Amino acid sequence: MLKVLCLGWVTDSLKVILALKGAGFETVVVNTSPTRFFERVPGLHDDIPVANLYQGVRIPNLKFLRFLLTVHPHILGSSLLRKLSFLLQENGVDFVFAHRGVGVLPEIALVKSINPDIPVILNMETFPTTSSAGLRKVVEQKILKKMSWFLGGLIIPTDEMATFLFKLAPFLKEKSIG
């Protein structure tokens, strides 16, 4: 049985966790929310434990500062790397399924710094911030373009998102699996 590490906010990833389990994958769930923590995946009949990556981390503005991990994975300390490294090794993870687009890129950077060869599939369910032409939009798009080189696969649910992503980084067409 293949083992998958599911990265994402647990509350946003319920259908993904169910789909992975339903497809027969043994699923290790890592909650990447910096503010909400869970012992088990809420709302499911299965008793699935959750590893809360940021629980106990005391860094102000963590929701935004965690994006520094895409520049240098050691910048926020090695405790996050140790936690993820333990989960990857202890569970014998075969691949990573990252859920919800740009928001999970910092954690992908951590995983790839631990094991550069592990395949990562990103479910690009939400657009990077596109409602304004502000700094956040520019930063998110630069991070997405940089981190997309590390992806083994990319799920793109709409034609509009595909057009946007392929304009931003044309090489992503090769990685598109959805």
Phi, psi and chi 1 to 4 in degrees:
 res  aa     phi    psi   chi1   chi2   chi3   chi4
   1 MET       -  132.1  175.3 -175.6  -56.7      -
   2 LEU   -74.8  143.4  -75.0  174.7      -      -
   3 LYS  -111.0  133.1  -69.0 -173.7  179.6 -178.1
   4 VAL  -121.5  138.2   59.0      -      -      -
   5 LEU   -96.2  116.6 -177.3   83.3      -      -
   6 CYS   -97.0  111.2 -176.6      -      -      -
   7 LEU   -98.7  132.3  -78.0  175.4      -      -
   8 GLY   158.6  172.9      -      -      -      -
   9 TRP   -70.0  123.5  -72.1   35.8      -      -
  10 VAL   -54.6  -42.8  168.7      -      -      -
  11 THR   -67.2  -24.8   52.0      -      -      -
  12 ASP   -89.6  -12.6  -68.3  -20.1      -      -
  13 SER  -106.6    9.5  -58.7      -      -      -
  14 LEU   -57.1  -47.1  -66.4  176.3      -      -
  15 LYS   -67.8  -32.9   65.9 -176.9  175.7 -165.3
  16 VAL   -67.0  -44.8  168.9      -      -      -
  17 ILE   -60.7  -44.2  -65.3  165.7      -      -
  18 LEU   -62.8  -42.4  -77.6  173.1      -      -
  19 ALA   -64.7  -42.9      -      -      -      -
  20 LEU   -63.8  -45.4  -69.7  168.2      -      -
  21 LYS   -64.6  -41.1  -63.9 -131.0   12.0  118.5
  22 GLY   -65.1  -27.8      -      -      -      -
  23 ALA   -82.9   -1.3      -      -      -      -
  24 GLY    93.8   10.5      -      -      -      -
  25 PHE   -84.8  138.3  -66.0  110.4      -      -
  26 GLU   -77.7  124.0 -172.4  173.2  -32.4      -
  27 THR  -112.9  127.1  -53.1      -      -      -
  28 VAL  -105.5  120.4  177.7      -      -      -
  29 VAL  -101.2  125.7  178.5      -      -      -
  30 VAL  -117.9  114.6  176.5      -      -      -
  31 ASN   -80.0  122.2 -179.9   27.6      -      -
  32 THR  -100.8    8.0   60.6      -      -      -
  33 SER   -68.8  131.5  169.4      -      -      -
  34 PRO   -83.3   -2.9   25.1  -28.3      -      -
  35 THR  -127.4  -22.3   56.4      -      -      -
  36 ARG  -118.7  130.3  -63.7 -169.0   65.9 -156.3
  37 PHE  -125.0  148.2  -51.1  115.4      -      -
  38 PHE  -137.7  146.8  -57.7   90.4      -      -
  39 GLU   -85.2  -36.3  -72.8 -175.2   31.0      -
  40 ARG  -133.5  158.4  -55.6  -88.4 -178.4 -129.6
  41 VAL   -65.2  121.2  174.7      -      -      -
  42 PRO   -74.4  147.1   26.1  -31.4      -      -
  43 GLY    80.4    4.4      -      -      -      -
  44 LEU  -110.2  151.0  -61.4 -176.2      -      -
  45 HIS   -73.3  -31.1  -65.2  -70.8      -      -
  46 ASP   -70.5  145.5  -65.2  -15.0      -      -
  47 ASP   -95.4   85.6 -168.4   26.4      -      -
  48 ILE  -104.2  117.1  -55.4  169.6      -      -
  49 PRO   -69.1  154.6   21.1  -25.8      -      -
  50 VAL  -122.6  133.0  174.2      -      -      -
  51 ALA   -97.0  119.9      -      -      -      -
  52 ASN   -93.9  104.2  -66.2  -71.1      -      -
  53 LEU   -59.8  -41.3 -174.7   60.0      -      -
  54 TYR   -98.8    2.8  -64.1  105.2      -      -
  55 GLN   -63.8  128.7 -169.3  167.5   17.4      -
  56 GLY    87.4   -4.8      -      -      -      -
  57 VAL   -82.5  127.0  173.8      -      -      -
  58 ARG  -112.0   77.3  -55.2  -82.3 -175.0 -108.9
  59 ILE  -128.3  123.6  -61.8  171.5      -      -
  60 PRO   -64.3  148.7   14.5  -19.1      -      -
  61 ASN    57.5   35.9 -109.9  -11.9      -      -
  62 LEU   -58.7  -33.2 -176.1   58.1      -      -
  63 LYS   -55.0  -36.2 -177.0  176.2 -179.9 -179.6
  64 PHE  -101.6  -37.9  -60.2  106.1      -      -
  65 LEU   -65.1  -24.2  -74.1  179.3      -      -
  66 ARG   -62.5  -18.6   57.6 -168.6 -106.8  -71.4
  67 PHE   -67.9  -15.3  -80.6   90.2      -      -
  68 LEU   -63.9  -21.0  -67.5  173.4      -      -
  69 LEU   -61.6  -25.9  -64.4  168.4      -      -
  70 THR   -74.0  -19.4   61.3      -      -      -
  71 VAL   -85.8  -47.0  176.2      -      -      -
  72 HIS  -152.6  110.1 -164.4  -74.0      -      -
  73 PRO   -60.7  -19.4  -23.4   32.5      -      -
  74 HIS   -91.0    0.3  -60.0  -77.6      -      -
  75 ILE   -64.5  -30.8 -156.6  158.6      -      -
  76 LEU  -101.1   15.2  -65.7  178.3      -      -
  77 GLY   102.5  162.8      -      -      -      -
  78 SER   -90.0   -5.8   59.9      -      -      -
  79 SER   -63.9  -36.9   66.4      -      -      -
  80 LEU   -65.9  -41.5  -61.2  173.5      -      -
  81 LEU   -63.8  -41.4  -73.1  167.5      -      -
  82 ARG   -63.3  -43.1  -79.5 -166.7  -52.6  -89.5
  83 LYS   -61.2  -49.4 -134.6 -175.6 -114.0 -168.9
  84 LEU   -68.1  -39.6  -93.2  178.1      -      -
  85 SER   -59.9  -43.5 -177.7      -      -      -
  86 PHE   -60.1  -47.1  173.4   79.8      -      -
  87 LEU   -62.2  -41.9  -71.2  167.7      -      -
  88 LEU   -64.8  -45.9  -71.0  167.3      -      -
  89 GLN   -75.2  -46.0  -69.3  172.5    1.5      -
  90 GLU   -61.6  -33.9 -179.7   73.8   14.9      -
  91 ASN   -98.6   -4.4  -66.7  -70.0      -      -
  92 GLY    57.6   47.4      -      -      -      -
  93 VAL   -65.5  132.6  171.8      -      -      -
  94 ASP   -90.3  -34.1  -63.3  -61.5      -      -
  95 PHE  -157.5  168.0   72.3   97.4      -      -
  96 VAL  -115.6  134.2  174.4      -      -      -
  97 PHE  -114.0  111.4 -169.6   95.3      -      -
  98 ALA  -101.4  133.4      -      -      -      -
  99 HIS  -116.3  133.9 -178.9   62.1      -      -
 100 ARG    94.4   32.2  -69.5  -82.9  -64.6 -174.2
 101 GLY    75.9 -142.3      -      -      -      -
 102 VAL   -57.4  -32.0  173.8      -      -      -
 103 GLY   -59.6  -20.4      -      -      -      -
 104 VAL  -104.6    3.6   75.6      -      -      -
 105 LEU   -61.3  -36.7  -68.6  176.8      -      -
 106 PRO   -59.9  -39.0  -24.3   33.8      -      -
 107 GLU   -72.7  -32.7  -67.3   76.6   25.1      -
 108 ILE   -62.5  -40.9  -68.7  172.6      -      -
 109 ALA   -59.7  -41.4      -      -      -      -
 110 LEU   -62.3  -48.6  -76.5  173.2      -      -
 111 VAL   -59.2  -45.8  166.6      -      -      -
 112 LYS   -68.3  -26.9  -72.0  -55.1 -128.1  176.6
 113 SER   -73.6  -25.8   71.9      -      -      -
 114 ILE   -81.7  -47.2  -64.7  163.8      -      -
 115 ASN  -139.1   91.8 -177.3  -10.0      -      -
 116 PRO   -61.9  -19.6  -11.2   18.4      -      -
 117 ASP   -93.0   -8.3  -61.8  -36.0      -      -
 118 ILE   -71.0  130.5 -165.3  163.5      -      -
 119 PRO   -68.8  139.6  -14.3   25.1      -      -
 120 VAL  -126.5  127.2  174.9      -      -      -
 121 ILE  -109.7  127.6  -62.0  170.2      -      -
 122 LEU  -106.6  124.6  174.8   61.2      -      -
 123 ASN   -90.0  105.5 -177.3   15.4      -      -
 124 MET   -89.0   65.5 -162.3   63.0 -170.6      -
 125 GLU   -74.2  -23.8 -166.6  167.2  -63.7      -
 126 THR  -125.8  147.8   61.4      -      -      -
 127 PHE   -68.7  149.9  -83.0   95.1      -      -
 128 PRO   -60.3  162.0  -19.8   29.9      -      -
 129 THR   -54.0  119.4  -57.2      -      -      -
 130 THR  -127.9    4.2   56.0      -      -      -
 131 SER   -76.8  -15.2   60.1      -      -      -
 132 SER  -143.2  164.9   68.4      -      -      -
 133 ALA   -98.4   27.6      -      -      -      -
 134 GLY   -78.5 -175.8      -      -      -      -
 135 LEU   -61.0  -39.1  179.0   61.3      -      -
 136 ARG   -59.5  -43.5 -179.0  173.6  174.4  178.7
 137 LYS   -60.8  -45.8  175.7 -177.5  174.4 -177.0
 138 VAL   -62.3  -46.8  171.0      -      -      -
 139 VAL   -63.2  -47.5  168.9      -      -      -
 140 GLU   -60.1  -41.6  -77.6 -175.2   -4.1      -
 141 GLN   -69.0  -37.0  -71.0 -177.9    5.3      -
 142 LYS   -65.8  -43.0  -75.6 -170.6 -178.3  -63.8
 143 ILE   -64.2  -44.2  -70.2  171.3      -      -
 144 LEU   -60.4  -44.6  175.4   60.0      -      -
 145 LYS   -62.9  -44.7 -169.4  170.8 -177.8  177.2
 146 LYS   -64.1  -48.6  174.3 -170.3  172.9 -158.0
 147 MET   -74.5  -21.2  -68.7  -60.3  -60.9      -
 148 SER   -64.0  -20.8   59.9      -      -      -
 149 TRP   -65.2  -24.2  -72.2  103.0      -      -
 150 PHE   -90.5   -0.5  -60.2  107.3      -      -
 151 LEU   -87.2  139.8  -58.7  175.3      -      -
 152 GLY   -90.9  -24.3      -      -      -      -
 153 GLY  -157.7  156.1      -      -      -      -
 154 LEU  -140.6  123.7 -177.6   64.2      -      -
 155 ILE   -98.4  122.5  -62.8  173.2      -      -
 156 ILE  -121.5  112.1  -54.7  169.6      -      -
 157 PRO   -81.0  -17.3   25.8  -30.5      -      -
 158 THR  -133.9  156.3   66.2      -      -      -
 159 ASP   -64.5  -36.1  -69.8  -21.9      -      -
 160 GLU   -63.4  -41.3  -65.8   82.4   11.7      -
 161 MET   -68.7  -39.1 -172.4  173.8  -66.6      -
 162 ALA   -60.4  -45.5      -      -      -      -
 163 THR   -59.2  -46.7  -59.8      -      -      -
 164 PHE   -60.0  -50.1  170.0   80.0      -      -
 165 LEU   -67.0  -40.8  -69.5  170.9      -      -
 166 PHE   -71.9  -25.5  -60.7  156.5      -      -
 167 LYS   -72.4  -40.8 -176.9  178.1  175.9 -172.6
 168 LEU   -66.7  -44.3  178.6   67.4      -      -
 169 ALA  -146.1   91.6      -      -      -      -
 170 PRO   -55.8  -30.2  -24.6   32.5      -      -
 171 PHE   -65.8  -13.0   62.0   86.4      -      -
 172 LEU   -66.2  -20.2  -74.1  174.2      -      -
 173 LYS   -56.3  -37.2  -83.4 -173.9 -178.0  180.0
 174 GLU   -66.2  -26.2  -57.7  166.3    8.8      -
 175 LYS   -97.0   -7.7  -61.3  179.7 -177.8 -146.1
 176 SER   -69.7  126.8  176.2      -      -      -
 177 ILE  -121.6    9.4   56.4  176.8      -      -
 178 GLY  -139.6      -      -      -      -      -
